Amino acid sequence: MLKGKLITLGVTGSIAAYKAAELASLLSKAGADVHVIMTAGAQKFVAPATFAALTGNPVQTDLFAGTDGPGGAGGPLLPHIELAKADLLVVAPATANILAKAAHGLADDLLSAAILAAPGPVLFCPAMNVHMYRNPATQANLAALKKYGRHVLEPGKGRLACGETGEGRLPEPPEIVAEIARLLGPAKDLQGLFVLVTAGGTREPLDPVRFLSNRSSGKMGYALAAAAAARGADVTLVTAPTALPVPAGVKAVLVETAQQMLEAVREHFPRADVVIKAAAVADYRPARAAEQKIKKEGETLVIELVKNPDILAELGRHKKPGQVLVGFAAETENLLANARRKLEEKNVDLLVANDVTRPGAGFGADTNLVKLIYRDGRVVDLPLMKKTELAHRILDAAHALRG
């Protein structure tokens, strides 16, 4: 998605500056042309040569480096103007100092001047002590930058380098790359494809006021639908009840039970190029739903359950050549063994498996930690990431399977 994009990376004087090296590497590997500006403080933590080696471009550090002639000391005559013309300027880490400068229009070094001159999107990734971050002055500066149309990727929470705990951790480099890709807009590589996604946890009625369901929030399925639509696909989302808004550009089919979801999927499956079954479908349903509310009588209540249709297995049986079927496996034990068995039994092309007992990978979270399991035996371990980013990784894999 970033191939050929010109990205200026501003690095400031934070202990998190070492993570900027990984960010530069990831952006370069994604095909971006990365040019780095380092403040004097940043050079106390990481040497400019590190970034030059990772990006293949000279590192700029001096506002007046090019004043002695065209190109100056290995750089443009007016570096703050030339580097500001990037497709995107990202400041990572962004200290309280650079946030204050940018919010008030100061331009006393190369980076602050480039920020002021940037006509395109600018992304700030704050990193600092928790109390510095919470300080009303810093919060006012962040609010001002957002008001001016600048973008801010909120810092993470946790143990900081200073020993304190709270907000202030620089977002992980893969998260920053995902946000950059989002701001620049995804490639329309799914244009002309029909993508069918299922999401949410089905509800099986017990009586007029109760039902059997599960903990699924629908966030993963909705993220997949949104990402596919953003990449140009014609997307239909068959969704059980959730608290989420339907993504822009997505056609939604609202269902409740597993049987209703099966019927909706059957209707759209024949013309689908990619099917992603992210819904958590109830395996069983009550044999009979009471017509009236079941009253509390007796010490026990016995409910007879019958098996629901296996939607994924039916799709696997009827999959046509050229169709890509992606399934999910949420497990609590023996993740790889259970996932591989599901992949074979359901005849899916790609299985997304996660252990829901792991921190950050359970139901309702904004993040996920998964393994991508292929029919040829490959297993790709992905790091913990936001579901919005993971959605694109899954779509990348599915699209690659189409050849």
N, C-alpha and C positions, 0 to 999 in steps of 0.2 A: 504493500500500500504506500510505502514511503519512497519507492524507487524514483530517483531523479529529483527528489525534493531537496531544496536548499534550506538547511536548518542551522541557525546560529545558536550555539549553546553558551550561555553565560554562567561562569563558575565563580562563586564568591567565597569569602573567608569563613568557612564553617568546617568543623570536623567531618561533616558528611561529604566534603568535597571528593573524598576517595570514591564514593558511589557514582559521582559524575563521570568517572573514567569508565565504569561499566555501562552507563547510559550512552556515552559516546560510542562505545563499541557496539552496543545493540543497534543504535541508529545507523551506524555505518554498515553493519551486516544486513540491515533491512533495505539497503540501497540508497540511503540518504547521503547527500554531500554535506558533511558536518564541518562547520568552522567554529572554533572555540575562542571565546574572549575570557581572559582570566583577570580578576582584580589583583591588587597587590597582596591582599589578605589570602586569596586562594593559593597564591604561589608559596605561601608559608606551609601549606599542607601537601600539595602535589606539584611536581615539577612540570613546566610546560611541555617538556619533551615527551612526557607520557601521553598527552593528548595528541601531540603531533604524530606520534607513532600509531596511535589508534585510528586517527582520522585520515592520515595522509596529507593533511593541510597544515601550514604554519599556524602557530597559535599567536593571537594578537593580545598584547598587554598594555600598549601605550597609545593614548589618544593622539599623540603627535609623531608616531613612528614614521609616517609617510611624508612628513613635511619637507624632507630634503630632496624630494623628486618623485616622479611617478613610480609607484611600487614601493618606495621607501625601503625600510629594512625588512624586505621579504613580504611586504603587505601593500594594500591599496593606499593611494594618496590620501583619501579621506575614509579611514576604516570605519568610523562610526556611521557614515552614510551608506557605504557599500554593504557592510554586514547587516545593517538594519533592513535592507531590501530582501531579506530571506523570506521564504514561504512561511516560516514561523521562527520566532525567537523564544527560546525557553531558558529560564533562569533556574538552575538547579545545582546546588542548593541556593535558595534565596534567603539571605539573612535579614534581620530586622532593619539593618542599615540600608540595604538596597531597596527594600520595600518603602522605607521612608523617603529615600531620594526619588523613586519613581512616582510615588503618590504626590509629591510636591514639585515635580518637574525640574529637579536638580540634574545637572549634567557636568560633574566635575571630574569624571574619568571616562574611559572608553566605554565601559558597559552601560553606565547611566546615560551617556550621550546616545548610544545606540538604541536604548529603550525609548528615549524621548523621540528619536527620529523614526522609529519603526512604524510603517504604514499598515503592516499586516498584523496577524494575531500574535500576542505575547502571552506566554504562560509562565506564571510564577509557582515555584514549588518550595514553600517555606520550610525552613529547618532551623530550629533554635531551642533554647531553654524554654521549658513550659511556662515560666513566669514572664519571660520576655514575649512569648507568643500571646499570652492572655492579657498582657498590658493593654489598657484602653487605647494608648497611642498606636500600638501595632494593629489592633483590631480596627481602629479608625482608618489607618492607612490601607488595610486590606479592603475595607468597604469602599474607600475612594477609588482604588484601582478597579474594582468590579464595576463601579458606577461609570468609569471611563471606558468600559468595554474590554478591559484586560481580563485574563482568565487566571483562576487560582485553583490549584489542586491541593486540597486540604491535607495537612500533615497527618501522619499516623500517630497512634498512641502507643506508649510502652516505656521501657526503661531507656533513658537518654544517656548520652556519653558523659554527662556531668554527674550521673548517679541518681538523678531525680526521675520520677515517673509521671507521665502525662502526655499531652499533645506536644508535638515538636519534632517528631521523627520524619526525616525525608521519606516521601513515598518510595517504594521499591522501584528500581529502574524499569522493570517490565510494565508496571502501572503507568509510569510516566510516558513510555513509548505508546501504550494503548491510548492514553489521553491525547497525545500528539496526533495519532492516527485519526482519532475521533474529530479533533478540531480541523484537520486538513481534509476530512471527508474520505470515506472509504472508496476504493476503486469499484466501479460498477461491473465487477467480474461475474456476477450472477444474473446479468441482464438476459431476459428471455427464458429463464428457468422458472418452473413452478415448484415452490418449496412448501411442503405441508408439515406443520409443527403441532404437536399436542402438548398441553400444559395443565398444571394444577392437579389437585387430588380429587378423584371422583367421590361422590356421595351416594351411599346406598340406604334408602329410607327404611327406618325401623317402624315408625309410626308418623303421624302428621307433624310432629315437632322434633323428632330425633332421627339421626342418621349415623351410619358407620363411615368413617373416613380416615385420613392420615394427616401427617404434619406438613405436607407439601404446600409451599407458598406460591408456586408457579413462577418464581423469579427467573429460574434458568430457562424455562420454555419461552417466557416473554422476551428475555434478552436475546434468545436465538431468533425469534420472529422479527424483532426490531433490527437486529444486525443483518438478517437476510434481506429485509426490505431496503435498508440503507445501501446495500450492495446491488440493488437493482432487480431483485427477484420479485415475482408475483407470489405473495405469501398468504396462505390461509392458516389461521390459528384455531384449532379445535380445543376449546378450553373449558375445563371444569371451573366452578366458582372460585374466584380469587378476589383480593382487595386491590388489584392492579389495574391501571388504565390500559386500554388496548393501544398498542404502539401505532404511531402514525404510519399510514400507508399499508396497514395490515387488515385483511378481512377476517373477522372473528365469527366463529360458530359457537354459540354458548350451549353447553350440555351440563348435565349433573351426574348421571349414572354411567357405569361402564358400558352398558348396552347402548345407551344414547351415543356415547363416544364412538363405539364400534360402527354404528350406522352412519355417523357423520364422516368417519374416516373412510369407510367403504365407498361413499359417494365421491370423494375427492381423490382417492388413491390412484385410480387408473391413469390419470393424466399427470401425476406428480413425477418430477425428476429426482427430487431429494425428499425423503420423509424422515423427520426427526421425532422420535417418540419420547418426549421428555416428561409426559404426564405420569403421575403416580396413580395407577389404576388399581382399585381395590380387587384383591384376589377372590374375595367371597362377598356374598350379599345375603341378607335375611331371606329365608325361603318364602316367607309371607310377611308383608308389611301390614301392620294393624291399621284398621280404618279409623280408629279413635286412639287418643293418647293412652298409652299403657300406664295404668295406675300402679302406685307403689304398694304391692300386696305380697306378703310372704317374705321369707328371708333370702330366697334365691330366685333368679329368673333364668330360664333356659331358652336360648335362642338357637334355632336350627339355621345353619348357614349352608348355602350351596355355592358351587364354584362359578365365578364369572367367566365370560369368554376371554381368551388370551389374544388380545388385539395384535400384539407384536408378532406372535407366532403365526397368526393368520396372514399378516402382511408378508412375512417371510416365505410362506408357502406359495403366495400368489405374486411374488416379486418378478418383474419382467427384466430382461436384459437391458442394461442402461440405467435402471433405477438404482439409487443408493439408499439403503435403509440403515438408519442410525438408531441404536437403542441405548438405554441407560440402565445401570445396575447400581442401586443404592444398597450397600451391604453393611453388616455389623461384624462379620468375621469371615475368614478365608476369602478375602476379596478376589484374588486372582483366580483361584480355582472355581469359585462360584460364577465369576464373570465369564471365564472361558467356556464353561458349560452352557451358560445362557446364550453366548454368541453362537455356539454350534447348534443348540436345540431350536433357536428362533430363526436361524439362517439370516443373521444380520451381517452387514458389511463392516460396521464399525461399532464398537461398544464403548460407552463412556462410563467408567466404573469409579465409584468413590465409596470410602468408608465413612459413613455418617457419624461415627463416634469420634472422628478426628476434629480438633478445634478448627473452626472456620469452614468446615465442610458439611455441616448438618443442614437440616431443613430450616428455611427462613433466613439463612445468612446471605449477605451480599457477596460473599466469596465462595470459592469451591476449590477443592484439591482432588484432582482426578488422574486416572490413567486412561490413555487411549489404547484400546486393544483391537488389533486388526486380525483378519482371517488368516493371514500368512504367518501369524505368530508374533509379529512385532508388538512391543509394548512401549508406549511413550509416556514417561512420567512428566507431568506438568507441575510446576510450582504452584503454591497457593496464589490465586489471583481473583480479581473481581469477575463476577459472572458475565458482566458486559464484555470483558476482554476474552474470557473463555469462550463465549459464543462465537467470536470470530475465529478462534483457534479450531473449534469444532467444524465450522463452515469451511475453513481452509482445508481441513483433512477430507471432508466429504467431497468438496469440489475436486480435490486431487484424485480421489477415487474414480471420478467420472472421466478421468484421462485428460 
